[in-house]
Amino acid sequence: MLTRSATGDRVLRHPEEPPIGAHLVTPRTGFVHHGIYVGAGKVIHCGSVSGFLPRGPVEEVSLWYFGRGRPVSVRCSAPARFAPQEVVRRARSRIGEDQYRLLTNNCEHFCEWCLHGRQRSYQVDCCMRWLRPWSQRGHEYDLAVR
């Protein structure tokens, strides 16, 4: 059975299997980790978390490894631009790629590209909007000091 989380995502209940091509999310300390469900209990994601910050190649792992004991949810957002099998094909085409960059090529960028054909991270967007007033204040201060 799937239930809704506070964010509107559908929380998976063991032993339920998500739909093929589903955008999966799982909470981590300070961020939400993203992956694409490819069937047979497997998820493709990038930036495996070993320590505080994620890093590492795009890889296929078990659903259990992806969640690491935390709840896993199906992200409920805009419908995918591609059919589920194409989403899976796109995800698999990047296995082994090792170009993780927190602000420009993270796990959410990867999933958005697989599903919608564009790289975007709403988490990064939100963080940058939050930081913008602080960075503008710093520039004002720099100008006033000179």
C-alpha positions as CSV (number, residue, x, y, z in Angstrom):
1,M,0.0,0.0,0.0
2,L,1.2,3.5,-0.8
3,T,0.5,6.3,1.6
4,R,1.1,10.1,1.2
5,S,3.9,11.8,3.0
6,A,3.8,15.4,4.2
7,T,5.3,16.5,0.9
8,G,2.7,14.6,-1.2
9,D,5.1,11.9,-2.2
10,R,3.8,8.3,-1.9
11,V,5.6,6.3,0.7
12,L,6.3,2.7,-0.3
13,R,5.3,0.0,2.2
14,H,7.3,-3.2,2.3
15,P,7.2,-5.4,0.2
16,E,5.5,-3.1,-2.4
17,E,7.4,-2.5,-5.6
18,P,7.3,0.9,-7.2
19,P,6.3,1.3,-10.9
20,I,9.0,0.9,-13.5
21,G,10.6,4.3,-14.3
22,A,9.4,5.8,-11.0
23,H,11.3,8.8,-9.5
24,L,12.2,7.6,-6.0
25,V,13.3,9.7,-3.0
26,T,14.6,8.9,0.4
27,P,15.6,11.3,3.2
28,R,19.2,11.9,4.2
29,T,20.7,14.3,6.7
30,G,20.2,17.7,5.2
31,F,18.9,16.6,1.8
32,V,16.7,14.2,-0.1
33,H,18.4,11.5,-2.2
34,H,16.9,10.6,-5.7
35,G,16.9,7.6,-8.0
36,I,15.1,5.9,-10.8
37,Y,13.4,2.5,-10.2
38,V,14.3,0.1,-13.0
39,G,12.5,-3.0,-11.9
40,A,13.5,-6.3,-10.2
41,G,14.2,-4.4,-6.9
42,K,16.8,-2.2,-8.5
43,V,17.4,1.6,-8.5
44,I,19.8,3.7,-10.6
45,H,21.2,6.7,-8.8
46,C,24.3,8.8,-8.7
47,G,26.3,10.2,-5.8
48,S,26.3,7.2,-3.4
49,V,26.5,8.6,0.1
50,S,29.7,7.5,1.9
51,G,30.1,10.0,4.7
52,F,28.4,13.3,4.9
53,L,28.5,14.4,1.2
54,P,27.3,12.4,-1.7
55,R,29.8,11.5,-4.4
56,G,30.5,8.8,-6.9
57,P,29.3,7.3,-10.2
58,V,25.9,6.6,-11.6
59,E,25.2,3.0,-10.5
60,E,22.5,0.4,-10.2
61,V,21.8,-0.8,-6.6
62,S,19.2,-2.7,-4.7
63,L,16.1,-0.8,-3.5
64,W,17.2,-1.7,0.1
65,Y,20.7,-0.2,-0.5
66,F,19.2,3.0,-2.0
67,G,16.9,3.5,1.0
68,R,19.6,2.5,3.6
69,G,16.8,1.7,6.2
70,R,15.0,5.0,5.6
71,P,11.5,5.4,4.0
72,V,11.5,5.4,0.2
73,S,8.8,7.3,-1.6
74,V,7.6,7.7,-5.2
75,R,8.0,11.4,-6.1
76,C,4.6,12.8,-7.3
77,S,5.4,15.6,-9.6
78,A,4.9,16.6,-13.3
79,P,4.3,13.6,-15.5
80,A,7.4,12.2,-17.2
81,R,8.1,13.4,-20.7
82,F,9.2,9.8,-21.6
83,A,7.6,6.4,-21.3
84,P,8.7,4.3,-18.4
85,Q,11.0,2.0,-20.5
86,E,12.6,5.1,-22.1
87,V,13.2,6.6,-18.6
88,V,15.0,3.3,-17.7
89,R,17.0,3.3,-20.9
90,R,18.1,6.9,-20.3
91,A,19.1,6.0,-16.7
92,R,21.1,3.0,-17.8
93,S,22.8,5.0,-20.5
94,R,24.6,6.9,-17.8
95,I,25.8,4.0,-15.6
96,G,29.4,4.4,-14.8
97,E,29.4,8.2,-15.4
98,D,31.4,9.8,-12.6
99,Q,30.8,13.5,-13.0
100,Y,29.0,14.2,-9.7
101,R,28.8,17.9,-8.9
102,L,26.7,19.0,-5.9
103,L,25.3,22.2,-7.6
104,T,25.2,21.2,-11.2
105,N,25.1,17.4,-11.6
106,N,23.6,15.7,-8.5
107,C,21.2,12.8,-8.1
108,E,18.2,15.1,-8.6
109,H,19.6,16.6,-11.8
110,F,20.1,13.0,-13.0
111,C,16.5,12.0,-12.3
112,E,15.1,15.1,-13.8
113,W,17.1,14.4,-17.0
114,C,15.9,10.8,-17.1
115,L,12.3,11.8,-16.7
116,H,12.0,15.2,-18.4
117,G,15.0,15.6,-20.6
118,R,16.4,18.6,-18.6
119,Q,18.8,18.7,-15.7
120,R,17.4,20.5,-12.7
121,S,17.6,20.3,-8.9
122,Y,14.8,21.9,-7.0
123,Q,16.8,21.4,-3.8
124,V,19.7,23.5,-5.3
125,D,17.2,26.1,-6.6
126,C,15.6,26.4,-3.1
127,C,19.0,26.7,-1.5
128,M,20.2,29.3,-3.9
129,R,17.0,31.4,-3.4
130,W,17.6,31.2,0.3
131,L,21.2,32.3,-0.1
132,R,20.6,35.1,-2.6
133,P,19.6,37.7,0.0
134,W,22.8,36.9,2.0
135,S,25.0,37.1,-1.0
136,Q,23.5,40.4,-2.0
137,R,24.1,41.8,1.4
138,G,27.7,40.8,1.2
139,H,28.1,42.6,-2.1
140,E,26.5,45.7,-0.7
141,Y,29.0,45.6,2.2
142,D,31.9,45.1,-0.2
143,L,30.8,48.2,-2.2
144,A,30.3,50.3,1.0
145,V,33.8,49.4,2.4
146,R,35.6,50.4,-0.8
